[in-house]
Amino acid sequence: MTANNSTINRLTIETATKKAQDYLFSLQQNDGHWCAYLESNVTITAEAVLLYKIWGIDNQKPLHKIEHYLRSKQCSHGGWELYYGDGGDLSTSVEAYMALRLLGVSIDDGALERAKKFILSKGGISKSRIFTKFHLALIGCYDWKGVPSIPPWIMLLPNNPLFTIYEMSSWARSSTVPLLIVFDRKPVFAIEPRIKLDELYSEGIENATYEMPRNGDWTDIFGQLDNLFKLAEEWNLVPFKDESIRAAEKWIIEREEVTGDWAGIIPAMLNSLLAFKALKYHVNDPIVARGLQAVENFAIETHNDYLVQACVSPVWDTTWSLRALVESGVAPNHPQLVKGGEWLLDKQILDYGDWVVKNPHGKPGGWAFEYENRFYPDMDDSAVVIMTLHQLELPDENLKREAIFRCLRWIESMQCRNYGWAAFDINNDANWLNYLPYADLKAMIDPATADITARVLEMVGSCDLSMSASKIQNALGYLIRQQEEDGSWFGRWGVNYIYGTSGVLSALAVIAPKVEKNVIEKGINWLVSCQNVDGGWGESCESYKNSYFKGKGNSTASQTAWALIGLLDGGSSIQSLPEDNIKKGIEYLLTKQTNEGTWEEKEFTGTGFPAHFYLNYHLYRHYFPLIALGKYQKFIINN
């Protein structure tokens, strides 16, 4: 669909909105929920191939489709990308190369020749990330000496102010506890085909040193500690070793969902299954069988391809889809919306999870991201679900109201000591953990962030909920302190400053528009300043590494929508809308809408770990633009 640049009228908006609504309705599942493809990089599928080989179940998988998928993702320069358009990533490329070799592709294959050249140009295996080296060590393609030690006795540490496993973020914890077992056993599995990757060592395999990296500062003390841990392993002096391994094994078993998932994320699932293999569990043991099926449940198979997702996003996709439909004018008691709302109600988590360790007085009531993840509900999903349920009219309004109230009390209890909210935990801010040799992804903790805090405040303000006045004021102060000099806010869970700024503006608009008018104006001015010539907004994932890219990048549907939502919410709240900029943004969305009623977007605008892992949510390009169109339509009607 195209829009005349000089005419955006109510009919154009209504037509585009109706097409987008129809498209979104067409994707709804029979039970009322939505769940779209959650795209990441090829390492997830490569590591799944390794797991299938190690467990001897690779003959049950469509290996030719995996090969086709991996080949299709190789770039012209020979490498594989961490995110779309990044120029290629070393570790991602090493793991893709490994997987193709495990699938029987010859070292002389043209694709591998190009990959080898790219990998060597980036420094080879020795320069790759720790988790890549760990996976290679499992099949004898890297020496365990170059993998950091993790002493298993950390499982037995009593509650103390320095460290327990609960000082790690939920994702790091659920992935690391299984590795206590694997790193202790240091297995080298005999698989077919047996491969070597000597050709990927830039310095030559005979010159590889397998040492922990040194930074020339205080963090080198962790390398010295690692040497001590390795010495203790070599001399068999690891204290409480057997007891620690049993504790880790018990912890993993207790956290397996009935569906076989661990924490709802593939790293925790793959690592747990590797731990059971290291403990010599049988492939048909129910715990293993469920776990392997859970991995399969994350797989997508098409006519040509087979791949594994890092996670699945049904609660997140469902709540935003419902919210987009209501915001764009669908009746809140529409039968399909009611079905979706009742599906969400059934997903409320009433079990105590890991969060209770640091928040013993809180009571459960949140929502998670995935189908099943009772140990790890999160603030972001929970806050958006509350806002969505608040907008819907359900048959049992009393049940809905009490579900909202229970979740509200849980969220309130999870406020951190710096007055912000984090994603999964409370006071999970021991930043020194990110300097461990094991932690080269810099994602060991889950501190409070502006985007999550903003979501909570938006929930309270937009739903007219009651929360302690001091908590609200303190959280507001936290957000103000987080604003950068140029007026923007950092986005931890979406790329990046456009995402963070939009979220905070929506929160301030409903929680303190008069008091924080100047703060809102500053945020609006920043968003206006980074609008692209084509009317859209875009920001590269590079902004997490280089501030030059703040607010800069090719325009995308999702990021344009975020900017528009922030401008419409923030500007309306202070009666100072940048109407020309908003109109140009709407024109961009109208121009880019496809005949099917959706938008195309290859760019990755979701963030897993800043600078290290990104996501392309395949519905971000749809429900956020629909929300923006809905808000603009209301603006037209009211003016």
N, C-alpha and C positions, 0 to 999 in steps of 0.2 A: 504494500500500500504506500502511496506517496501523498504528501501534503503540500499544498501550495504555501510557500513561505509567508505569504501575506495574509493568508486566511486560515485561522484555526477557529472553528465555530463549534457550537454545542453538538451538532450532528456528526462532525468528524470525530470528536472525542467519543460520542456514544457508539458510533459504528466500530471504532477500534476497540473500545472497552468490551462490547458485546462479543466480538470475535475472540478476544483474549479470554473472556469468561467461558465461552463455549469450548475453546481448546483445553482449558484447565479442567473443566467438567469431564471432558473425554478421557482424561488420564486418571480419574478417580477409580479406585478399586471397588469391587462389589460390597466390601464390608465398610466402606466409607473413607478409607485412608488413601494417602498419596505416598509414593516413594520412587524417586527418580535415581538415575545413574549418578553415583558419586565418584567422579573421575579423579585419579591421582597419577603418579608416575608408574613406570613398569616394574619397579623393585618389588611391589607387593605380589605381583604375579610370578616374578622370578623366584622370590623366596618360597612361594607356594609350590613351585616346581621342585625346588630343593626338598621341601617337606614331603611331597609325594614320593620322591625317590628314596628318601631316608626310611619312610614307613613301608616302602615296597608296594604302593598302591597306584603308581604312575600308569600301569597298564589299564586302569579303570578310567583314565582321563583322556579326552580328545587332544592328544599331544600335538597333532598336526595343526589344530586350531590355535593352540598356544604359540606355536612357532610362527604361524601367520600373523597373530596379533603383535608379537615382539618385532617381527620384521617390519610390519606396517608402521610402527612407531619410531623406527630409526630415522634420523635426519640425514640430510644430504652430506653433512660434514662427517658422518660416521658414528656420532654419538647419540645418546638418548637424553631427553630433556627432563629436568626437575619440574618445570612448568612450561607452558606453551611460549615459545619464542625466546627461551633463555640462552640459546647458543650451545646447549649441551652441558651435561653434568658428569663429572668423573665417576663418582660412586654409582650413580644410576646406570651408567654405561658398563661398568665392570660387572654389575649384577645381571644386566641383560645379556652380556657376553657369556657369563657363566651359565645362565639358563639355556641359551642356545646350544652351548657345548653339551650340556646335560641332555638335551633333546636329540643329540646325535649329529648336530651340524658340524661339518668338517672345518678344521682350522684354516683350510685353504679356501673356504667359501668367501665369495666377494664381500658379503655383508660383514663377515668377521674380520676380513682384511682391513676394511675401512674402519671398523670399530677399534681394532688393535692400534691403528695409526692415531686415531683420536685419543685413546686412553693413554698411550705413551706420551703424546704431546702434552698431556695434563699431569704427568708425573707418575703414572702407573699405579699399581695396587698399593704400593707403600704410602702413597699420598691420599688414599681413599679413607672414608670414615670408618670408625671403629666397628659399626654394625656390619658393614660390608666385609671387613676382615674376619669378623666372627663367623659369618656364614661360610666364608671360604675355608676357615679353619675346620669346620665340621666335616669337610671332605678332603682334607689334607692339602689344600691349595694355598694355605697360609699357616705359619707356625703359631701355635697357641701362645708362645712366648711374647708375641707382639699384641696380645689381647689383654686388656687390664684384668686384674684379679678383683673379684668381689667376695670378701670373706663371708661365708655363710652364717657366721655367728651374729651378724647384724639382725637376724631373725629373732634372736633371744634377748636383745637389748630391752631392758625395762623402760617404762615411761621416764623420760628425762628431758631437760631443756636443750640438749645438744643435738641428739639424733636418734630417731628410730625410723623404720621403713615408712612411717606415716608423715615424715618430713618431705618425702618425695611426692610429686604430683601423682594423681590417680593413675594417669597413663604410664608414667615411669614406674610406679610401684607395681602395677599389674603386669608389666613387661619384665621387670627386674627380678621379682621373687622367683619366677621359674628359672631365670638365668643363674641364680645362686647354685642351683643343682647342676645345670649344664656346664657352667664355668668350673665347678668343682671337679666334675667327671672328665672334662676336656675330651669328649669322644671324637674319634675320627671314623666316620661311618664308611663302610665298604659299599659302594653303590655301582650300578651299571648305567652308562659306561663310566669306567674310571677315567678321570680327566686330570690333567695338569694345566696350570695356567702360567707356567714359567715365562711364556712369551710376553706377559703383561707387566713384568718388572722392568721399569726403565733403566735401573742401575744394573740389571742382570740378577738372576735369582741367586747366584753365588755371592753377591755383594749385599743382599738384603740384611738389615740389622735387627729388625723386630724389637725396636726400643720404643718406650713411651715418648711422645713429643715433649720437648723442653721449650719453655717460653722465656727463660732468663729472668724470672721474677719469683715472687713468693709462692706462686702456684706450683713451682717445681717440687715443693715439698710433697705433693701428692704422688709424683713420680717416684720419690724416695720411699714413700710408704708402700707403693705398689711393689717395689723391689723386696721390701720386707715381707709382704704378703706372699710373694712368689717363693721366697726362701723358706717360709714356714710350710708352704705346700710341699716343697721339695724334700724337706726333712720330716714331713708328716707330723708337724707340730701345730696344726690348726686346732684351736681349742673348741670343744663341744661340737666337733664336726658332725658326727652321726645324729646327735640330737637336733642340730640346726637343720640338717637336710630333711629330717622327718617333719620338723615344724614347717618348713617351706612346702613340702609335699601336702601336708594337711591344709595349709592356707590356700593352696591352689584348688584342691578338691572342694573345699567349702565354698569357693567363689565361682564354681562352674554353674551356669544356668541350666535349667532343665533342657533347654534347647542346645546345650553344648558350648555356648559362648563364654568367653572370659572378657569382661569389661566392655564388650561390644566392639572391640577393635582387633584387627588382624595381628598386630605385633604381640599382644598379650595371648592371643589364641595360638599362634604359631610357636611362641616360646614355651607355652605350657605343654603343648604336644611334644616339643623337643625334650622338655624335662622328663616327661613320662617315658619317652624312648630311651633317654639316658638311664632311667631307673629300671629299664628292661620290662616295661609293661607290654602286654600282648596287644596286637593291633585290633583284636576283637573285644578287648576289655571294654565294658560299657562306657567308662569315662573317656577312653580314647575314641571309641566309635562315635559317641556324641560330639566330641570335639572336632573330629574330621568331617562330620556332617555339617557342623556349624560353619566350617571353612567353605564347604561346598555351597552352603546357603548364601554366601557372600559373592559367589561366582556369577558371572554373566556369560551365557553361551548364545552365540548367534550362528548364522549359516556359515560364517567364515572364521569367527574368533571365539576364544575362550580366555577370560581374564578374571582376576579376583579383585574386588573392591577392598579398600582399607577399612571401610565401615559402611553401614547403611543408615539412612536418615529418615525413617518413616514419621516419627513424631515431629521432627523439625519441618519436614516438607508438608505434613498435614496441617499443622497449626498455621503456617504462613499461607498455605493455599486457601484455607478457610478465611483467614483474615483478609486476604486480597479480594476474595469474592464479596465479603461483607462491605469492605471499604469502597468497592467499586459499584455497590448498589444492589447486590443480590439480597433478598429478604432474609433476615436472620433466622427465620423459622422455615426456610426452604428445606424440603425433605432431604436433599442430598447434604446440605450443611448440617442438619440435625444428625444424620447418620455419622458424619465425620466428627461432630462434637461428642457424640456418645462413644465413638471409638476412642477418642482422647481420654474421656473420663475413665474408661476401663484400663487405661495405661498408667494411671496414677500409682506411684510406688509407695507402699505402706510398710516396707521393710526397713530396718536400720542398716545402713551401709557403712563403708569405711569412714565416712565423715563424722560418725558418732565418736570416734576415738578422740578427736580434738574439740568436739562439740557435744559433750555428754548430756547436756540438758535439752538439746533439740529433739523434736519429734518428727518422724518422717511424713512425707506428703508431696514430694517433688515429682518431676517427670524427667525421664532420660531421653536421649537422642534417638535410641535404637528401638527395635521391637522389644527386646528383653535386656535389661541392664540394671538389676535391682540394687546392686551395691554402689552404683555411681550415677545417681540423678544429678542434674546440673542446673545452675541458676538461670542460664540463658533460656534453655527450653522451658523451664518452669514458669518464668516470667512471661514469655510469649504465649504459652498455653493459657495462663490466667487471663491475659488480655483478650485472647480469642474467645474463650468461654464466656467472658463478660459480654462480648458483642453478640453472642448467639442466644436464641430462645429455644430452650430444650424442654422436652416433656416433663422432666423432673427438675424444676428450678431449685427446689430445696436441696437436692443432692448436689447440684452444680455449685450452689452457694457455699455449702459446707466443704466441698472439695477445694474451692478457691481459698476459703478461710484456713484450712489445714495447710495448704501449700504456702500461703502468706506467712504463717507463723514459722514454718521451717526456714523460709528465706530470711526472715527477720533475724532468726537465731544464728545465721551464717555470716553476719557482717564481720569483717576483719578488723583488727585492732587499729588499722590506719583509716577505718571508716568506709572503705570501698568493699566491693564484693568480688570474689574470684569465681571461676567457673564451677569447680567441683568441691573445693575444700575451703577451710577457714584457716587463716594465718599460715599458709603454706608458702613461706617466703625466705627460706634459708638459701640465699643466693650462692653461697660458697659451694653448694652441690654442683653448680654449673661449671665449676673449674676442675672437677675430677677428670682424670684421663678417660673414663668411661662415658663422660657427658659431652661429647663433642657436638651433639645436636643442640646444646644449650637449652634443654627443655625439661629440666629435672624438677622444676617447681611450678606452682600454680598461684601466683600472687594476684591480688586485686587489680583490676584494670578498669579503665574509663568506660569501655564499651559495655561490660557486664554491669557495672554500677549504674550506668545510664539506663540500661534496660529495666533494672529493678525500680528506679525512680519513675520511669515512664509508666510502668505497671501501676505503681501506687497512685500517681496523679491521674492517669487516664481512666482508671477503674474506680476512683473515689474510695480507695481503701484506707484503712486506719493502721498506721504504723507509728511507733514511738516518735514523737516530734524531735527528740534529740538525735535519734538515728538518722532521720531525714535531713536535719540541718548539718549534721556531721558529714553525711554522704555528699550533700551539696557542696560543702567546703572542699571535700576531696576532689570532686569534679572540677571545681574552679582552679584548684592548685595544679591539676593535670593539664590545663589548657596551655598550649605552647605559645610562644611570643607572637607568632604570626596569626594566632586565632584558631588553629586546628587542634584536634585531639588524635592521639595514636589509636590505631585499630588493631587490637590483638587477634581477633578472630575473623576479620575480614580485611581485604586489601584496600587500603590501609588507612590513611588519614581521611580519605573521603568517607569510608565506612565509620570510623570513630567519630568524626565531626557530625555526620548526619545523625547518629544515634544520640549523641549528647544534646544536640539542638532539639530533637523530638522530646527528650526528657525535660529539659529546661522549659520548654514551651508549656508543659502541663504542671510543672512543679513549682516554678518560680519565675514567670516571665517578667513581672514588673521589677522585682528585686535585682534580677540578673540581666536586665535589658542590654547593658553595655557588653556583657560577655556574649550574649546571643548575637548582637550586631557584629562583633569581631569574628565570630564563627561564620556568619553569613558572608561577610566580606571575603574571608579566605576562600570559601567555596566558589564565590563569584569569580575570584581572581584566577582560579585554575580551570575555568570552563574552556573547552577546546573550540576552535574556529567552527567546527561542524555543529556546534550546539550541544554536544554531549560532554561527558566527563569520563576520564579514565586514569588509572594509576597502575604503574608496573609493580610487580612483586619486588623489583630491585629497590624500592623505597625502604624496605626493611634493612638494606645494607648501605644505601647511599642516599643521604637526605636530598641530593639534587633531584631525585625522582619523586619527591613529595607532590602528590596531586598531578603527576605527569604520566601520560601514557595514552595509548590508543583508546578512543571512546568505546565504551561497552554499554550494553543495555542495563546490566545490574548496577554498575557504578553511577551511570547517569540517573537511574531511578533513586539511588541512595541520596545523591546530591539534591534532587528535586524534592524528595520527602523532607530532608533537613531544611531546605529553603522554604517550603510551603508551611511546615509546622512552625519553624522558628520565626519566619517572617510574619505569619498570621498572628502569632502570639504577641508581637510588639507592634503590630499594624504598620509594618515596614517591609513590604514584599518587593524583591527585585523582579518586577513583572516581566521585563524584557528578557532577562536571563532565563527565567522559568519558561517563558513561551518558547524560546529557542531550544531548551531542553526537551519540551514536549514535542516540538516539531521533529527533533532528532528521533525520538521514540516512534512517532507516527511514520516517519520516512523509513525506518529500519524494520518495522513490523512486517512479517512475512504474510503470504496469502493464507497460510493456515492460522494466523492469528497470534503467532509467537515471535520470538526473536532468536537470532543466531549469536553464539558467543563461544569462541575458542579459548579466550583468555581465562586464566585461573584467578578467581577473585575471592576464593575462600582460603583461610589460613589455618594450617595445622600447627606447625612450628615455624615462627618467623625466621626467614632466611634458609630454612632447611626442608620444609614440607608444605606443599600447597594443594588445594582442592578446587576442582571445577564442579560446583553443584549445578546439575543440569536443569534445575528449576529456578535458580536465582535469576536467570535471564527472563523468566516469565512472571513469577508472582510479585517481584519488586516493581517492575514496570507497570503491572496492573494496579498495584497500590498507588503508584505515582499518578496514573491516569485518573483513578478514582478520586484522589485528593484534589487534583486539578479540576475535575468535573464539578466538585462541590464548590470550589472557588468561583468557577464561572457562574454557577447558579446563584451564589450569594452576592455576586457583584454584577 
